[in-house]
Amino acid sequence: MKMHYQIKIEHKNEHEIIQIVYEKRLYTEPKLYIPTQTVNGKKKPTVAKGKRWYVYFRYYNRETGNVDIRKQYYKNINRFDSVAERKAVGKALVEAFKTALQSGWNPLTNEVKEKQSSHTLKSGLQHALELKCRNVKEATRIDYEHRLETFLTWTDQNYKSGLLLEKFTLQDFYSYLDYLELEYKNKRTGKGLSNTSIGNTKRVISSLFTELKNRRLIQHNFIKDIPTIKSKPIKNRPFTYNELQDIKKHLEVHDPYMISFLSFMIYPLLRPREICRLKIEDLNTRDWIIGVETKTENRSYSRIIQKMRPTIEAMKIEGLPGGYSLFTPEDKPGVWETSREDSRVTYFSRQRFRKVLDAMGFGKEYSLYSVRHSAIGDLYIGKQKEGLSEREIIYQLMPLTGHKSEAGLRNYLRDIKSVLPPDHSGVYSIDF
């Protein structure tokens, strides 16, 4: 802790008495934190997403003797879009905090008030996004970023981004929902949003407001009380056995590589995203075990069944680097340079498999997921033929499909309409 001096001058009998008082300094000099990124080998200031600027200093707590209380103040610095603007604002704030501290301001006694008033709508939600996305999967983070970006574009255009958090109202958010429902158009397709998409956007923004509430930056999250618009999402319909055979014949001529991709959906029952995550190191061909990052678990392991082994052997992965992606646009394992997991899924689902479905006349109710639905439905019917009861089948399928509850798997089977009642002709007495 640095020391500073106070000099007192007293007049007594026309003589000057100088007293030097040693006093611990209560704070360090305020400084501006400037995040950087490396460009061409050199670190340069950046305003990229997640790179937050702030003024900071340390303060001495006389009551507890704690000398390491770090104080950080954002004060809307991150509302500005350029490095020059943020530097100018940041330096001004540094001088303001210096003046306040020299005048005796104690940030400890004003901490709650400062915390509640330091964020605008835009900076507060960006802060909430940063907190929310620390421990989520990449796909979730991307979804949150996209939906928040759309919301903040609207708040910018309607002059609400600079409002203090507590000044943004329920009616303001209803105006945004009206915009999504009546005005918003997708730049790529030119189409409006479905009720499902609007509901998902509401869910994401509400989640960020809950994060602000949990951090005591706002008193109440009014968005969670808004009813969600009812919707009827299109269910992915499973293929019949004959349709799957027709698809395979078509792929053998036009896109043989996709047969291997679909095999990972049919036999290990993986989802498209899970297949796109697979690395060479995830396949143990000695003990025939596959490990994958799933929707519900960080890591899940399952047995590679006999029917799946010829597909893996044909991919000739022995000796390849473990970090290679199993599936790539090059139709063989390798390095797939892409910053977004979604783009990998889109490549196989929309750019390759959708072409097949369109060419064969399948509608929008069919997708890559239809293949997985078909496989699970086929397993259910196979178990039925073995004479197992519904409950026995559910218990045997749960470890294979990854569902955590009986009800969850039953709902899934009901949704994809894979469980059909047996022929009940023998019950009728009517011969019409």
N, C-alpha and C positions, 0 to 999 in steps of 0.2 A: 504494500500500500504506500503510495507516494505521500510526502508531507508537504504542506504549504504553510506560510507564515502570515500571521496577522500582526501589524505594528500599531500600537496604541500610543498616542501622544497626550500627556496630561500636563497641565500648567499648575505649578505649586510654588509660591514665593518667587514668581517670575522666572523660575527655572523649568526647562523642559525635561520631563522624565519619560524615557522611551522604554516601553515594555514589549518584548517579543514573545508572542504566544504560539507555541507549537500545537497544531491541530491536525488530526487525520483528515485527509481529503475524502469526501463522501462518494466520489464518482470518478470514473475514467473519462477521458475526452470522448464525446460522441463521434462516431465514424459512420460512413456510408458503406454498407456491404454491396459490392457490385459483382454479381455472378458472371462467370466466364464460360466460354466454350473454345475448344481448340480448332483453329482454322489454319490449314497449311503449316501445322507445327507450332503455331503461335496462339497464346491465349488472348481472346478478345472479349470485351463486354458483350452481353447478350440479353435480349428481351424475349427469348424463347419461352414457350409454355413450361410452367413448373419452375422456372428460374426467377425467384422472387427477390426484389430489391428491398432493403430496409435500413433504418438507422439503428445503431446499437451502442450500448455502453454498459459498464458494470456499476452497481450501486452498493454501498455499504449500509448494512442494517445494524443500527446501534443497539437495538433491543436484543437481537439474537447473536450478534457478533459475526454474522455471516457476511463474508467479504466477496462472495462469488455469485451475486444475484445478477444474472444477465438480463437486460431489458432490450426488447426489440420492438420497433414501431414501424409499421408499414405506411400509415397515413396516406393511403391512396396513390403512393408512388407508382404502383403497378397498373394504374389506369392508363398511363401514358404509353404510347406505342414505340417510341424511338429511344435509343441510348442517350442521345443529346438531351431530350426532354427529361428523362429520368435522372440524369446527372444534375441538371439544373435544379429540379425540384428537390432532389436528395441533398444537395449542398445547402440549399436554403433551409431545409429542415434541420440539418446538422447545426447551423448557426442558431436557429430558433431554440433547439434543445440546450445548446451551450449557454445562451442567455438565460433560459429558464432555470437551469441548474445553478448558475452563478448567483441568481436572485433568490436562491433558497428553496426552489421547488423540490418537493419530495415525491418521486414517482410511486413510492410504496403506498402512501396514503390515498393516492388517486388512481390506484390500479384498476379497480372494478369499473369506474366511470370511463376511464380511458379505453378499456377493453371493449366496452359496449358501443363506443362511438367512433372507433377507429376505422371501420369498414364501410364502404359503399356497397350497394347491391352487387356490382360487378366484382370488386376485389374480394368481398366476402364469399361469394359463390366459387370464385377461383381458389380461394383458400380452402373451402370445404371440399372441393374436388381433389385438391392435393392430399388432404387428410384421408378422404374416402378411398382413394386409389392406391394407398400404400401397400395393401395386402390383398389385392384382387387380381384375377387373371387378366391377361392382355386384352382379350375380347371384351370383358366387362369395362375395362378402362377406356377402350376405344369408343364403346357405346356411350359411356358417360360423357366423354369429351365431345363427341359429335352432337348429342342432344343439348348439352350446355352451350355449345357454340351457336346452335340455332337460336336458342333462347336469348343469348347475349346480343346476337345480331338484331333481334327484335327490340330488345331494351335500348340498344344504341339508337336505332331508328326512331324510337318513341321517347327519347330523352329521359330514360329511367335508370340508365346504368349508374349515373352519379348520385342517385338517391341514397341517403343513409338506409341501412338495412331495415330499421324499424319504420321507415316511411313507405316501403313497398307494401301495398295492401292486397286484400283478397280480391277486390274488384279489378286491380291491375292484372292479377294472374288470370282471372276470368276473361279479360280482354285478350290475353295471349292465347288461351284455349280457343276463343272465337276465331282468332287469326289462323290457328292451325287447322281448324275445322272448315273454314269458309274461304280462306285466301291462299294459304301456303301451297306452292307447287314444287315438285321435285325437279331440280335443274336438269337431270338426265332424262327423265321420262315425261316430264310435263304434267304428271298426274298429282292429284291431291293425296292426303294421308288417309289411311284406314283408321277406323276407331281403335283398333288394336295398337297401332303405332302412336296415336295420340295418347292412349292410356299408358303406354310405356314411357313416353316423354314426361307425362305427369308424374309417374312413379320415380323417375330419375331426379327430377327437380325437387320433388318432395323429400327424397332421400338426402339430398344436399342441405335442404332447409332443416331436416332433423339433425344433421351433423352440426349446423350452426346453433341449434337449440341445445344440443348436448355440450357444446363449448360455451354456453351461456352468452352467446352473442345476440340471440334473439329470445324473446319470452315464449313464443308459441309458433308451431308450424301449422298454419291454417290450411296449407295445401292438402295435407293428408285427410282432411275432413270433406274435401270435394268429391262427390260421387264420380266413379269412373264410368265413362260412356260404354254401354253394352255393345258387344261386337260378336260376330260369328266368324272366327278365323277359318280359313280354308284348311281342312285336314289333309295331310298327305295320305293318299289312298294306296294300299298295298297292291302289288302286282299279283296276278294269278300265276300258277305254275307255268302254264303255256306262254303267258306274256314274258316271263323271265327267260324262257327258252328262246323266244323270238328275239329278245334284246341281246342275248348272248350271240346268236347267229349274226345279227347286225354288227355287233362289235368285232367279231372275228374278221370281218371284211373291212370295216371302216375305222376301228379304234381298238385294236387288241389289248393295248396297255390298260384300258379301263376295266378289262375283265379281272385283272389282278386287284385293282382298287376295290371293285365290287365284292371280290372274294373276302376281303377283310371286313366288309359289312355283314356278309352272310354267315361266316363261320365263327369268328371271334365276337361278332355282333357289335363292332365298333361304330361310333358315329363318325361322320365325315371329318369333323374337326380333330377327333382323336387320331384318325388315320394320317391326317396332314402333320400331326406332331411327331409321328414315329421316326425314330432314328435307327440306324443299323444296330447300335448298342442295346436297343430295346428288345431285340429278338435273340433269345438264347436257343440256338439250334442244336445244342448238345443235350439239354434237358427238355427242350421244346416248351419253353415258357415265354410269354410275351408280357412286357410291362408297359403301361401307358398312363399318361396323365388324363384322368377322366373328368366328366362333368361334375361329379359329386365328391371325388377324392383327389388328393395330390398325386397319388400313385396307386395303381391297381394292377394286380398280376393275375393271369389266367393261363390255362393250359392251351397249347396249340394242338388242336385235334388232328387226327390222321388225315381228314379230308383237306385240311389247309396246308399240309406239309409240301405237296407237290408244287403249289403256287410259289411258296417261299424258296424252295430249292431251285426253281426255274429263274428266280431273280438273281441268282449267283452273287450272294452278298458276302460270302466267305472271303476274308482278307481285306475287305474294304474298311476305310476309317470309320470308327464308331460314331463319329459326329455327323456323318453323311445323313441327309434326309432320305427316307426310304422311297418316297414318291416325289418326283420333280417334273417340270415341263419338258425335260430332256428324255423322258420315258425310261429313266434308269436312276438308281440312287446317285446322289451327288450333293453338292453345295447349292442351296437355294437361297439366294440373296433377296430377302424381302423383309421390310420392317413391320409388316402387319400380317398377323395370322389369318385374318379375315380374307385377305387377298388370295391366300392359298386355297381356302375352302371355295371361294368364288370361282377360282380357275377351274377346279374339277367339277363343281356343281353346275355353274352357268355356262362356262365357255366350252366344256367338253360334253358332259352328260346331257345338258339341256338340248344341245344340237341333236343328239340321238333321239330324245323324246319327241322333239318337234318333227324330225324326219319320219318318225313312226306314228305320228298322229296322237300322241298322248297330251292331254290338257295340263293346265296349271296345277291341278290337284295331284299330280305326280312329280316326284323329285328324287334326289338321292336317298332321302329318308324312306321313300317307299320301298327301297330294296331291303333295308333293315326291318321295316314292318313286315315285309313278306316272310323274311327268315324267322322272325319270332312267331308269327302266326303259324308257319309250317311246323315249328317245334311243338306248339300247343296241340295241333291236330295229330301229330305223330304220337304224343303222349296219350291223347284221347284213345287212339287206336290200340294202345297198350293196355287199356282198361283202367287207367288211373282216374281218380276222382278229381274234380276241379281244384280242390284245396291241395291235393298231392301234386298236381301239375304246377300250381302257383309256387309251391315251396321249392320244386326242382328248377323252375325257370328263374327265380329271383337271383341266384348267384351268377347266372349267365347274362341276364339283361342289365344287372346293376341296380335294379329297383330296391329301395330300402324297406318297403312295406307291402303287405298283401294288397291293401286297398290301392296303392299306387300302380301296381302291375295290373290289377283288375281294370282300373280306369283306363290305363294305356290300351289294353286289349279291346276294351269296349269302344274307345275312340277310333281305333284303326279298323274296327269291325272284323277282326280276325277270328273271333269266337262265334261261330254260327251254331245254332241248335241242330241236333241230328234230325234225319228224316223221320217224321212222325206219321207217315201214311198208315201204319198198322193200327194207330189209335182210332182212326175214323170208322164209324159204322155206316156212314153215308157213301153210297156208290152212285155218283151223279152222272 
